[in-house]
């Protein structure tokens, strides 16, 4: 049987963080910024990929796929 969910259980950790948090609107608009090599050869760090943002994205994708598969 194929998996049809990801991060399907809501969890709140001892510090108050949720396991699923919608990424900020800026990230939705442009995506996560990768590390960028500057003209001087140095590298600017990209955006961090927080686990709770990734869990949110994957949970949403799995839910949408499951809904499509459930349609007759």
PDB file of N, CA, C and O in Angstrom:
ATOM      1  N   UNK A   1       0.849  -1.193   0.000  1.00  0.00           N
ATOM      2  CA  UNK A   1       0.000   0.000   0.000  1.00  0.00           C
ATOM      3  C   UNK A   1       0.889   1.250   0.000  1.00  0.00           C
ATOM      4  O   UNK A   1       1.852   1.337   0.762  1.00  0.00           O
ATOM      5  N   UNK A   2       0.563   2.183  -0.838  1.00  0.00           N
ATOM      6  CA  UNK A   2       1.336   3.416  -0.940  1.00  0.00           C
ATOM      7  C   UNK A   2       0.991   4.368   0.204  1.00  0.00           C
ATOM      8  O   UNK A   2      -0.138   4.406   0.691  1.00  0.00           O
ATOM      9  N   UNK A   3       1.990   5.123   0.609  1.00  0.00           N
ATOM     10  CA  UNK A   3       1.747   6.152   1.623  1.00  0.00           C
ATOM     11  C   UNK A   3       0.885   7.238   1.008  1.00  0.00           C
ATOM     12  O   UNK A   3       1.124   7.656  -0.124  1.00  0.00           O
ATOM     13  N   UNK A   4      -0.123   7.700   1.750  1.00  0.00           N
ATOM     14  CA  UNK A   4      -0.973   8.759   1.220  1.00  0.00           C
ATOM     15  C   UNK A   4      -1.015   9.967   2.148  1.00  0.00           C
ATOM     16  O   UNK A   4      -1.886  10.827   2.015  1.00  0.00           O
ATOM     17  N   UNK A   5      -0.073  10.033   3.088  1.00  0.00           N
ATOM     18  CA  UNK A   5       0.003  11.217   3.933  1.00  0.00           C
ATOM     19  C   UNK A   5       1.438  11.419   4.394  1.00  0.00           C
ATOM     20  O   UNK A   5       2.251  10.496   4.360  1.00  0.00           O
ATOM     21  N   UNK A   6       1.730  12.609   4.815  1.00  0.00           N
ATOM     22  CA  UNK A   6       3.042  12.945   5.355  1.00  0.00           C
ATOM     23  C   UNK A   6       2.811  13.968   6.447  1.00  0.00           C
ATOM     24  O   UNK A   6       2.071  14.932   6.249  1.00  0.00           O
ATOM     25  N   UNK A   7       3.435  13.771   7.593  1.00  0.00           N
ATOM     26  CA  UNK A   7       3.277  14.680   8.737  1.00  0.00           C
ATOM     27  C   UNK A   7       1.793  14.880   9.030  1.00  0.00           C
ATOM     28  O   UNK A   7       1.337  16.002   9.254  1.00  0.00           O
ATOM     29  N   UNK A   8       1.051  13.781   9.026  1.00  0.00           N
ATOM     30  CA  UNK A   8      -0.392  13.849   9.212  1.00  0.00           C
ATOM     31  C   UNK A   8      -0.836  14.071  10.639  1.00  0.00           C
ATOM     32  O   UNK A   8      -2.008  14.347  10.891  1.00  0.00           O
ATOM     33  N   UNK A   9       0.080  13.953  11.569  1.00  0.00           N
ATOM     34  CA  UNK A   9      -0.251  14.143  12.982  1.00  0.00           C
ATOM     35  C   UNK A   9       0.267  15.497  13.449  1.00  0.00           C
ATOM     36  O   UNK A   9       1.443  15.817  13.276  1.00  0.00           O
ATOM     37  N   UNK A  10      -0.620  16.287  14.042  1.00  0.00           N
ATOM     38  CA  UNK A  10      -0.193  17.574  14.601  1.00  0.00           C
ATOM     39  C   UNK A  10       0.612  17.324  15.864  1.00  0.00           C
ATOM     40  O   UNK A  10       0.196  16.569  16.743  1.00  0.00           O
ATOM     41  N   UNK A  11       1.772  17.966  15.943  1.00  0.00           N
ATOM     42  CA  UNK A  11       2.635  17.848  17.117  1.00  0.00           C
ATOM     43  C   UNK A  11       3.039  19.247  17.532  1.00  0.00           C
ATOM     44  O   UNK A  11       3.418  20.069  16.697  1.00  0.00           O
ATOM     45  N   UNK A  12       2.957  19.513  18.822  1.00  0.00           N
ATOM     46  CA  UNK A  12       3.499  20.750  19.377  1.00  0.00           C
ATOM     47  C   UNK A  12       4.615  20.347  20.326  1.00  0.00           C
ATOM     48  O   UNK A  12       4.398  19.592  21.274  1.00  0.00           O
ATOM     49  N   UNK A  13       5.805  20.856  20.062  1.00  0.00           N
ATOM     50  CA  UNK A  13       6.976  20.494  20.845  1.00  0.00           C
ATOM     51  C   UNK A  13       7.036  21.308  22.139  1.00  0.00           C
ATOM     52  O   UNK A  13       6.309  22.287  22.305  1.00  0.00           O
ATOM     53  N   UNK A  14       7.898  20.892  23.034  1.00  0.00           N
ATOM     54  CA  UNK A  14       7.964  21.506  24.367  1.00  0.00           C
ATOM     55  C   UNK A  14       8.259  23.003  24.322  1.00  0.00           C
ATOM     56  O   UNK A  14       7.931  23.728  25.261  1.00  0.00           O
ATOM     57  N   UNK A  15       8.883  23.474  23.227  1.00  0.00           N
ATOM     58  CA  UNK A  15       9.163  24.917  23.134  1.00  0.00           C
ATOM     59  C   UNK A  15       8.038  25.684  22.445  1.00  0.00           C
ATOM     60  O   UNK A  15       8.164  26.882  22.195  1.00  0.00           O
ATOM     61  N   UNK A  16       6.919  24.984  22.132  1.00  0.00           N
ATOM     62  CA  UNK A  16       5.757  25.632  21.547  1.00  0.00           C
ATOM     63  C   UNK A  16       5.695  25.583  20.032  1.00  0.00           C
ATOM     64  O   UNK A  16       4.694  25.996  19.447  1.00  0.00           O
ATOM     65  N   UNK A  17       6.745  25.085  19.376  1.00  0.00           N
ATOM     66  CA  UNK A  17       6.738  24.994  17.920  1.00  0.00           C
ATOM     67  C   UNK A  17       5.833  23.871  17.446  1.00  0.00           C
ATOM     68  O   UNK A  17       5.708  22.834  18.096  1.00  0.00           O
ATOM     69  N   UNK A  18       5.204  24.098  16.302  1.00  0.00           N
ATOM     70  CA  UNK A  18       4.392  23.082  15.649  1.00  0.00           C
ATOM     71  C   UNK A  18       5.260  22.334  14.644  1.00  0.00           C
ATOM     72  O   UNK A  18       6.228  22.884  14.117  1.00  0.00           O
ATOM     73  N   UNK A  19       4.910  21.088  14.383  1.00  0.00           N
ATOM     74  CA  UNK A  19       5.653  20.327  13.371  1.00  0.00           C
ATOM     75  C   UNK A  19       5.337  20.785  11.953  1.00  0.00           C
ATOM     76  O   UNK A  19       6.086  20.473  11.027  1.00  0.00           O
ATOM     77  N   UNK A  20       4.243  21.517  11.765  1.00  0.00           N
ATOM     78  CA  UNK A  20       3.868  22.050  10.448  1.00  0.00           C
ATOM     79  C   UNK A  20       3.578  23.535  10.578  1.00  0.00           C
ATOM     80  O   UNK A  20       2.685  23.949  11.317  1.00  0.00           O
ATOM     81  N   UNK A  21       4.357  24.335   9.840  1.00  0.00           N
ATOM     82  CA  UNK A  21       4.163  25.791   9.838  1.00  0.00           C
ATOM     83  C   UNK A  21       4.241  26.269   8.397  1.00  0.00           C
ATOM     84  O   UNK A  21       5.184  25.942   7.676  1.00  0.00           O
ATOM     85  N   UNK A  22       3.243  27.046   7.982  1.00  0.00           N
ATOM     86  CA  UNK A  22       3.248  27.588   6.615  1.00  0.00           C
ATOM     87  C   UNK A  22       4.459  28.495   6.452  1.00  0.00           C
ATOM     88  O   UNK A  22       4.690  29.380   7.275  1.00  0.00           O
ATOM     89  N   UNK A  23       5.238  28.276   5.385  1.00  0.00           N
ATOM     90  CA  UNK A  23       6.371  29.161   5.139  1.00  0.00           C
ATOM     91  C   UNK A  23       5.899  30.604   4.924  1.00  0.00           C
ATOM     92  O   UNK A  23       4.752  30.833   4.540  1.00  0.00           O
ATOM     93  N   UNK A  24       6.777  31.563   5.168  1.00  0.00           N
ATOM     94  CA  UNK A  24       6.418  32.967   4.961  1.00  0.00           C
ATOM     95  C   UNK A  24       6.019  33.245   3.510  1.00  0.00           C
ATOM     96  O   UNK A  24       6.445  32.539   2.595  1.00  0.00           O
ATOM     97  N   UNK A  25       5.206  34.268   3.311  1.00  0.00           N
ATOM     98  CA  UNK A  25       4.733  34.641   1.976  1.00  0.00           C
ATOM     99  C   UNK A  25       5.883  34.905   1.004  1.00  0.00           C
ATOM    100  O   UNK A  25       5.772  34.600  -0.183  1.00  0.00           O
ATOM    101  N   UNK A  26       6.992  35.475   1.504  1.00  0.00           N
ATOM    102  CA  UNK A  26       8.134  35.765   0.628  1.00  0.00           C
ATOM    103  C   UNK A  26       8.684  34.472   0.021  1.00  0.00           C
ATOM    104  O   UNK A  26       9.097  34.454  -1.138  1.00  0.00           O
ATOM    105  N   UNK A  27       8.688  33.410   0.794  1.00  0.00           N
ATOM    106  CA  UNK A  27       9.178  32.130   0.285  1.00  0.00           C
ATOM    107  C   UNK A  27       8.187  31.559  -0.716  1.00  0.00           C
ATOM    108  O   UNK A  27       8.597  30.985  -1.724  1.00  0.00           O
ATOM    109  N   UNK A  28       6.891  31.705  -0.458  1.00  0.00           N
ATOM    110  CA  UNK A  28       5.890  31.249  -1.426  1.00  0.00           C
ATOM    111  C   UNK A  28       6.023  32.010  -2.744  1.00  0.00           C
ATOM    112  O   UNK A  28       5.801  31.438  -3.811  1.00  0.00           O
ATOM    113  N   UNK A  29       6.375  33.268  -2.683  1.00  0.00           N
ATOM    114  CA  UNK A  29       6.469  34.082  -3.898  1.00  0.00           C
ATOM    115  C   UNK A  29       7.671  33.698  -4.757  1.00  0.00           C
ATOM    116  O   UNK A  29       7.566  33.654  -5.983  1.00  0.00           O
ATOM    117  N   UNK A  30       8.812  33.418  -4.126  1.00  0.00           N
ATOM    118  CA  UNK A  30      10.039  33.203  -4.902  1.00  0.00           C
ATOM    119  C   UNK A  30      10.693  31.852  -4.665  1.00  0.00           C
ATOM    120  O   UNK A  30      11.649  31.505  -5.358  1.00  0.00           O
ATOM    121  N   UNK A  31      10.205  31.087  -3.709  1.00  0.00           N
ATOM    122  CA  UNK A  31      10.847  29.825  -3.361  1.00  0.00           C
ATOM    123  C   UNK A  31      12.021  30.063  -2.421  1.00  0.00           C
ATOM    124  O   UNK A  31      12.345  31.201  -2.081  1.00  0.00           O
ATOM    125  N   UNK A  32      12.646  28.975  -2.011  1.00  0.00           N
ATOM    126  CA  UNK A  32      13.803  29.082  -1.132  1.00  0.00           C
ATOM    127  C   UNK A  32      15.010  29.531  -1.954  1.00  0.00           C
ATOM    128  O   UNK A  32      15.269  29.000  -3.034  1.00  0.00           O
ATOM    129  N   UNK A  33      15.743  30.516  -1.432  1.00  0.00           N
ATOM    130  CA  UNK A  33      16.917  31.023  -2.134  1.00  0.00           C
ATOM    131  C   UNK A  33      18.081  30.056  -1.898  1.00  0.00           C
ATOM    132  O   UNK A  33      18.399  29.731  -0.753  1.00  0.00           O
ATOM    133  N   UNK A  34      18.714  29.599  -2.982  1.00  0.00           N
ATOM    134  CA  UNK A  34      19.859  28.710  -2.821  1.00  0.00           C
ATOM    135  C   UNK A  34      21.108  29.519  -2.448  1.00  0.00           C
ATOM    136  O   UNK A  34      21.097  30.746  -2.548  1.00  0.00           O
ATOM    137  N   UNK A  35      22.179  28.849  -2.021  1.00  0.00           N
ATOM    138  CA  UNK A  35      23.439  29.573  -1.847  1.00  0.00           C
ATOM    139  C   UNK A  35      23.838  30.198  -3.190  1.00  0.00           C
ATOM    140  O   UNK A  35      23.648  29.587  -4.242  1.00  0.00           O
ATOM    141  N   UNK A  36      24.389  31.409  -3.149  1.00  0.00           N
ATOM    142  CA  UNK A  36      24.731  32.132  -4.371  1.00  0.00           C
ATOM    143  C   UNK A  36      26.214  32.492  -4.343  1.00  0.00           C
ATOM    144  O   UNK A  36      26.713  33.051  -3.367  1.00  0.00           O
ATOM    145  N   UNK A  37      26.909  32.161  -5.437  1.00  0.00           N
ATOM    146  CA  UNK A  37      28.320  32.530  -5.558  1.00  0.00           C
ATOM    147  C   UNK A  37      28.395  33.978  -6.034  1.00  0.00           C
ATOM    148  O   UNK A  37      27.826  34.329  -7.067  1.00  0.00           O
ATOM    149  N   UNK A  38      29.088  34.798  -5.289  1.00  0.00           N
ATOM    150  CA  UNK A  38      29.237  36.214  -5.606  1.00  0.00           C
ATOM    151  C   UNK A  38      30.386  36.408  -6.592  1.00  0.00           C
ATOM    152  O   UNK A  38      31.230  35.525  -6.746  1.00  0.00           O
ATOM    153  N   UNK A  39      30.422  37.576  -7.268  1.00  0.00           N
ATOM    154  CA  UNK A  39      31.494  37.844  -8.231  1.00  0.00           C
ATOM    155  C   UNK A  39      32.898  37.731  -7.637  1.00  0.00           C
ATOM    156  O   UNK A  39      33.845  37.381  -8.341  1.00  0.00           O
ATOM    157  N   UNK A  40      33.034  38.027  -6.344  1.00  0.00           N
ATOM    158  CA  UNK A  40      34.362  37.943  -5.708  1.00  0.00           C
ATOM    159  C   UNK A  40      34.731  36.517  -5.297  1.00  0.00           C
ATOM    160  O   UNK A  40      35.798  36.293  -4.724  1.00  0.00           O
ATOM    161  N   UNK A  41      33.851  35.548  -5.587  1.00  0.00           N
ATOM    162  CA  UNK A  41      34.132  34.155  -5.274  1.00  0.00           C
ATOM    163  C   UNK A  41      33.565  33.693  -3.940  1.00  0.00           C
ATOM    164  O   UNK A  41      33.524  32.494  -3.666  1.00  0.00           O
ATOM    165  N   UNK A  42      33.128  34.634  -3.106  1.00  0.00           N
ATOM    166  CA  UNK A  42      32.523  34.246  -1.835  1.00  0.00           C
ATOM    167  C   UNK A  42      31.129  33.684  -2.091  1.00  0.00           C
ATOM    168  O   UNK A  42      30.569  33.859  -3.173  1.00  0.00           O
ATOM    169  N   UNK A  43      30.587  33.022  -1.112  1.00  0.00           N
ATOM    170  CA  UNK A  43      29.263  32.432  -1.252  1.00  0.00           C
ATOM    171  C   UNK A  43      28.330  33.017  -0.200  1.00  0.00           C
ATOM    172  O   UNK A  43      28.634  33.000   0.992  1.00  0.00           O
ATOM    173  N   UNK A  44      27.193  33.535  -0.652  1.00  0.00           N
ATOM    174  CA  UNK A  44      26.156  34.010   0.272  1.00  0.00           C
ATOM    175  C   UNK A  44      25.260  32.831   0.605  1.00  0.00           C
ATOM    176  O   UNK A  44      24.832  32.086  -0.278  1.00  0.00           O
ATOM    177  N   UNK A  45      24.985  32.674   1.884  1.00  0.00           N
ATOM    178  CA  UNK A  45      24.122  31.576   2.310  1.00  0.00           C
ATOM    179  C   UNK A  45      22.721  31.751   1.733  1.00  0.00           C
ATOM    180  O   UNK A  45      22.247  32.870   1.540  1.00  0.00           O
ATOM    181  N   UNK A  46      22.082  30.638   1.468  1.00  0.00           N
ATOM    182  CA  UNK A  46      20.705  30.666   1.024  1.00  0.00           C
ATOM    183  C   UNK A  46      19.761  30.684   2.212  1.00  0.00           C
ATOM    184  O   UNK A  46      20.187  30.821   3.359  1.00  0.00           O
ATOM    185  N   UNK A  47      18.481  30.546   1.928  1.00  0.00           N
ATOM    186  CA  UNK A  47      17.473  30.486   2.983  1.00  0.00           C
ATOM    187  C   UNK A  47      17.572  29.143   3.706  1.00  0.00           C
ATOM    188  O   UNK A  47      17.814  28.112   3.079  1.00  0.00           O
ATOM    189  N   UNK A  48      17.385  29.161   5.018  1.00  0.00           N
ATOM    190  CA  UNK A  48      17.334  27.884   5.726  1.00  0.00           C
ATOM    191  C   UNK A  48      16.031  27.166   5.378  1.00  0.00           C
ATOM    192  O   UNK A  48      14.995  27.801   5.183  1.00  0.00           O
ATOM    193  N   UNK A  49      16.092  25.867   5.303  1.00  0.00           N
ATOM    194  CA  UNK A  49      14.897  25.074   5.050  1.00  0.00           C
ATOM    195  C   UNK A  49      14.482  24.464   6.380  1.00  0.00           C
ATOM    196  O   UNK A  49      14.967  23.402   6.771  1.00  0.00           O
ATOM    197  N   UNK A  50      13.584  25.148   7.062  1.00  0.00           N
ATOM    198  CA  UNK A  50      13.128  24.689   8.365  1.00  0.00           C
ATOM    199  C   UNK A  50      12.288  23.428   8.217  1.00  0.00           C
ATOM    200  O   UNK A  50      11.470  23.325   7.303  1.00  0.00           O
ATOM    201  N   UNK A  51      12.487  22.482   9.104  1.00  0.00           N
ATOM    202  CA  UNK A  51      11.761  21.213   9.047  1.00  0.00           C
ATOM    203  C   UNK A  51      10.250  21.435   9.091  1.00  0.00           C
ATOM    204  O   UNK A  51       9.509  20.753   8.384  1.00  0.00           O
ATOM    205  N   UNK A  52       9.779  22.384   9.917  1.00  0.00           N
ATOM    206  CA  UNK A  52       8.334  22.575  10.011  1.00  0.00           C
ATOM    207  C   UNK A  52       7.764  23.197   8.740  1.00  0.00           C
ATOM    208  O   UNK A  52       6.582  23.007   8.453  1.00  0.00           O
ATOM    209  N   UNK A  53       8.567  23.936   7.967  1.00  0.00           N
ATOM    210  CA  UNK A  53       8.111  24.442   6.669  1.00  0.00           C
ATOM    211  C   UNK A  53       8.051  23.304   5.663  1.00  0.00           C
ATOM    212  O   UNK A  53       7.086  23.188   4.908  1.00  0.00           O
ATOM    213  N   UNK A  54       9.086  22.460   5.652  1.00  0.00           N
ATOM    214  CA  UNK A  54       9.095  21.320   4.743  1.00  0.00           C
ATOM    215  C   UNK A  54       7.943  20.369   5.064  1.00  0.00           C
ATOM    216  O   UNK A  54       7.287  19.862   4.154  1.00  0.00           O
ATOM    217  N   UNK A  55       7.695  20.124   6.345  1.00  0.00           N
ATOM    218  CA  UNK A  55       6.568  19.268   6.732  1.00  0.00           C
ATOM    219  C   UNK A  55       5.246  19.841   6.237  1.00  0.00           C
ATOM    220  O   UNK A  55       4.378  19.099   5.777  1.00  0.00           O
ATOM    221  N   UNK A  56       5.092  21.158   6.329  1.00  0.00           N
ATOM    222  CA  UNK A  56       3.863  21.808   5.861  1.00  0.00           C
ATOM    223  C   UNK A  56       3.675  21.590   4.362  1.00  0.00           C
ATOM    224  O   UNK A  56       2.591  21.228   3.905  1.00  0.00           O
ATOM    225  N   UNK A  57       4.753  21.819   3.603  1.00  0.00           N
ATOM    226  CA  UNK A  57       4.680  21.692   2.148  1.00  0.00           C
ATOM    227  C   UNK A  57       4.365  20.251   1.755  1.00  0.00           C
ATOM    228  O   UNK A  57       3.474  20.012   0.939  1.00  0.00           O
ATOM    229  N   UNK A  58       5.085  19.293   2.327  1.00  0.00           N
ATOM    230  CA  UNK A  58       4.854  17.891   1.982  1.00  0.00           C
ATOM    231  C   UNK A  58       3.473  17.426   2.420  1.00  0.00           C
ATOM    232  O   UNK A  58       2.813  16.684   1.692  1.00  0.00           O
ATOM    233  N   UNK A  59       3.028  17.850   3.595  1.00  0.00           N
ATOM    234  CA  UNK A  59       1.693  17.481   4.068  1.00  0.00           C
ATOM    235  C   UNK A  59       0.631  17.993   3.095  1.00  0.00           C
ATOM    236  O   UNK A  59      -0.305  17.274   2.749  1.00  0.00           O
ATOM    237  N   UNK A  60       0.788  19.240   2.661  1.00  0.00           N
ATOM    238  CA  UNK A  60      -0.157  19.833   1.723  1.00  0.00           C
ATOM    239  C   UNK A  60      -0.166  19.073   0.393  1.00  0.00           C
ATOM    240  O   UNK A  60      -1.234  18.785  -0.147  1.00  0.00           O
ATOM    241  N   UNK A  61       1.001  18.752  -0.129  1.00  0.00           N
ATOM    242  CA  UNK A  61       1.084  18.019  -1.389  1.00  0.00           C
ATOM    243  C   UNK A  61       0.440  16.641  -1.279  1.00  0.00           C
ATOM    244  O   UNK A  61      -0.335  16.245  -2.149  1.00  0.00           O
ATOM    245  N   UNK A  62       0.758  15.913  -0.215  1.00  0.00           N
ATOM    246  CA  UNK A  62       0.166  14.588  -0.027  1.00  0.00           C
ATOM    247  C   UNK A  62      -1.349  14.678   0.094  1.00  0.00           C
ATOM    248  O   UNK A  62      -2.063  13.844  -0.462  1.00  0.00           O
ATOM    249  N   UNK A  63      -1.849  15.681   0.813  1.00  0.00           N
ATOM    250  CA  UNK A  63      -3.301  15.835   0.966  1.00  0.00           C
ATOM    251  C   UNK A  63      -3.960  16.137  -0.374  1.00  0.00           C
ATOM    252  O   UNK A  63      -5.034  15.611  -0.665  1.00  0.00           O
ATOM    253  N   UNK A  64      -3.337  16.966  -1.183  1.00  0.00           N
ATOM    254  CA  UNK A  64      -3.895  17.295  -2.500  1.00  0.00           C
ATOM    255  C   UNK A  64      -3.885  16.081  -3.425  1.00  0.00           C
ATOM    256  O   UNK A  64      -4.842  15.851  -4.164  1.00  0.00           O
ATOM    257  N   UNK A  65      -2.818  15.317  -3.383  1.00  0.00           N
ATOM    258  CA  UNK A  65      -2.749  14.097  -4.203  1.00  0.00           C
ATOM    259  C   UNK A  65      -3.809  13.094  -3.764  1.00  0.00           C
ATOM    260  O   UNK A  65      -4.488  12.493  -4.598  1.00  0.00           O
ATOM    261  N   UNK A  66      -3.949  12.915  -2.451  1.00  0.00           N
ATOM    262  CA  UNK A  66      -4.969  11.985  -1.935  1.00  0.00           C
ATOM    263  C   UNK A  66      -6.364  12.424  -2.365  1.00  0.00           C
ATOM    264  O   UNK A  66      -7.197  11.587  -2.712  1.00  0.00           O
ATOM    265  N   UNK A  67      -6.624  13.738  -2.345  1.00  0.00           N
ATOM    266  CA  UNK A  67      -7.944  14.233  -2.760  1.00  0.00           C
ATOM    267  C   UNK A  67      -8.182  13.960  -4.240  1.00  0.00           C
ATOM    268  O   UNK A  67      -9.289  13.591  -4.633  1.00  0.00           O
ATOM    269  N   UNK A  68      -7.161  14.139  -5.055  1.00  0.00           N
ATOM    270  CA  UNK A  68      -7.301  13.854  -6.487  1.00  0.00           C
ATOM    271  C   UNK A  68      -7.523  12.367  -6.735  1.00  0.00           C
ATOM    272  O   UNK A  68      -8.343  11.999  -7.576  1.00  0.00           O
ATOM    273  N   UNK A  69      -6.805  11.509  -6.017  1.00  0.00           N
ATOM    274  CA  UNK A  69      -6.947  10.074  -6.179  1.00  0.00           C
ATOM    275  C   UNK A  69      -8.323   9.578  -5.719  1.00  0.00           C
ATOM    276  O   UNK A  69      -8.821   8.562  -6.205  1.00  0.00           O
ATOM    277  N   UNK A  70      -8.924  10.304  -4.782  1.00  0.00           N
ATOM    278  CA  UNK A  70     -10.226   9.905  -4.249  1.00  0.00           C
ATOM    279  C   UNK A  70     -11.374  10.281  -5.189  1.00  0.00           C
ATOM    280  O   UNK A  70     -12.488   9.781  -5.032  1.00  0.00           O
ATOM    281  N   UNK A  71     -11.113  11.156  -6.163  1.00  0.00           N
ATOM    282  CA  UNK A  71     -12.163  11.558  -7.101  1.00  0.00           C
ATOM    283  C   UNK A  71     -12.474  10.393  -8.034  1.00  0.00           C
ATOM    284  O   UNK A  71     -11.578   9.664  -8.459  1.00  0.00           O
ATOM    285  N   UNK A  72     -13.765  10.230  -8.346  1.00  0.00           N
ATOM    286  CA  UNK A  72     -14.146   9.126  -9.260  1.00  0.00           C
ATOM    287  C   UNK A  72     -13.688   9.366 -10.681  1.00  0.00           C
ATOM    288  O   UNK A  72     -13.930   8.536 -11.556  1.00  0.00           O
TER     289      UNK A  72
END
